[in-house]
Amino acid sequence: RALQVAQVGIDAAVVLTPLCLPEKDLLVLADLDGTVAAAEIRTSQAVFTVELNARPVGWMAADEDALYLVTSFPRLHVLDLSDGHERLEGYTRGYLLPAMPVGGPVVTKDSVYVALEGGRLQRVGKELKWPNWTATGIRRVLAQWPDRVALLAEDGNIRFVRPETGETLTAIEPPAPGFDGLSAARGNERVGAGFGQRRD
């Protein structure tokens, strides 16, 4: 029933995997034209419908307060789960990315990471307390600690950078041949897998 109600605001084919948030009692859908619709799971009541007017890319992610997705415009959208309004201060139409995204957002406690065409990675702060930065020669983000972020570089090495600036601290070779960064050590925010969901 929740799926049927959510589809009332969807005019085109669903393009991303629906995001089910049972702890929030929400089901979220996004269609080919950039319409994002959310409905309550138990009551089937619509919560919000937002028109982004661009094709969503990759996957959707969420934390306690917001929904995160990127589009082909290309922009990062941070939508409030209560009513769908843009949460990034000063970016009422979403954050303009410097290149086309090649996957969905990866979300940590204070940052959102988006892989871009050309081997670039864009960091956007949730609260904009640090300058946003772009790293080059990167395939994906692996993990974040309070004082460093681990990135998988295009050359196969693991690069550690400062989370506030993106400045390289050091680089190491991967722990084993064929390492693809889909898992990281315990004791950090494991963000290399799980379609952008935080893992503690």
N, C-alpha and C positions, 0 to 999 in steps of 0.2 A: 504493500500500500504506500509506503514512504517513497518508493521509487516512482510510482505512478504520479504522485503529487508533485515530486521534484521535477518531473518531465514536463509539467505544464508550462514552465518558463524556458524550456529547451526547444529551440526551433530546428536545429540541425543534429547530425549524428553525434553521439557522445564520443569525444576524441581521447580523453584521458581515463585511466582506471578510476572509477568512483572511489571517493575517500570516505570511509566509515569511521566515525568518531563516537563509539558507544559511551565513553565517559562524558561526552557533551550531548548525547542523544541526537547526533546530527549525521546526515548523509549528504555529501556534496558531489555535484556533477558539473562537468564543464563540456560544452559542445564545440563543434568545429568553428563556429563564428565568434567564440569568446564569451558566450553567455555562461555565467556561473550561478548555479542555483543550489540552495541548501534547504533541507526539510528535516523536521523532527522525526526520529525513527518510530517512537511509540505512538504519537498522535497523528502522524502524516501531515502535519500543518507546515506550510511553507514558512521559512524563516527569513530568507532574502533571495533576491535575484539581482545580479549585477551584469551589466553589459561592458565587456572590455574591448570589443570591436577588433580583436586580433586572435589568431589561432593560438591556443595554448600549446606549450612544448614540454615534453618529458613527463613529469608527474607532479602531483600536488603534495604538499607537506603541511603539517600543522603543529602548533604547540598549544599551550594552555589558553591562549587568547586570540590567536590569529591563524588565518589560512595563507599559505605562500604558494604562488605559482608564477611562471614566466610565460611570456607570449612572443610571437614572431614580430612584434612591432619594432624593436624588441624592448620589453619592459618587465621589471619585477614588480609584482603586485602583492601587497601585504594587506589582507582584508580582515576586518574585525569579525569574529565568529558570531557576534550578537546581531549585527545588522548589515555586514558587508562593506562598510565604509573603509577607505584607505587609511591605514594606521601610521605610515611613515610621514612624519611631520614635514610639511613643505612639498610633498609629492602627491597631490590630489589625483593625479592620473597615472600613478605608478612611477617607479624609479627607472629612468632611461639607461639601458645598458650600452656599453661601447661597441658591442658586436652581437651577432645572432647567438642565442643560447643553443647548446647541443644536448641539454638535459634539464631536468627539473632542479629546483632549489634544494640545497642541503642546509639544514637549520641547526644551529647550536644555541647555547644559552644567550649569547649577545650578538651573534652574527648570522648572516645568510650568505652562502657561497653558491655561485652559479658558474658552471663551466661554459666557455664561449668558443666559437669558431676561432681557428688560428692558434690553438693551444694556450688560450688565456683563461684565467680564473678571476672572477670579480668578487670582492668581498664588500658587503653592504652591512653597516651596523644597524641593529634594530632601533637603538635610541640615538643614533648619529653622534655618539660621544667621541668616537675616533674618526679620523678621515677615512673615507672609503678608498680602497686601493685595488689595483689590478696586477696580478702576477703573470709572467709569460713562461712558455715552455712547460705548461702544467696539464696533466690529464685529469686529475681529480683531487679533492681534499680527502684526507684520510682520518684525521683526528685533531682535536683541539684541547690544549691544556691552558691554564691561566696565563702562562708566559710564552707559549709557542704554539704554532700550528704545523702539523705534518701534511705535506703535499706530495703526491706522486708525480714526479716530473716525466716529461716525454722521453728522456734518456734512460728511464727505469730506476733512477735513484730516488731516494726519499729526501725531500728538502724541508728543513725546518725554518720557519719565518716568524717574525714578531707579529702577533695578532693585531696590534694597533697600527702598524705601518706597512707590513708585508716585506720588511727588510730581511734578507737571508741571514740566518744565524750559522747554519752548517748544512752539509748534505752527506748522506751515507748511502752505501749500496744496500739493496734490499736483502732481507734475511735468507731468501732462498730463490733458486731459479724459477722463473714463471710467476713471481709474486705480482698480484694484480691489485692489491690494496683493498680487497673486499672485507678484510677484518683487521682490527688493530688491537694493541695490547690493552689489558684491563687497567682501570684506574684513570680513564680519560673519557671524553665524550666520543664514542665510536660513531663516526658519521660517514664511513665509506660505503655503507650498505643500508638497506631498509628504506629506500625511496625517500630519503631526507628526514626520516623521523629521528629524534634524539634517542640515544641509547646510553644509559649511565651504567 
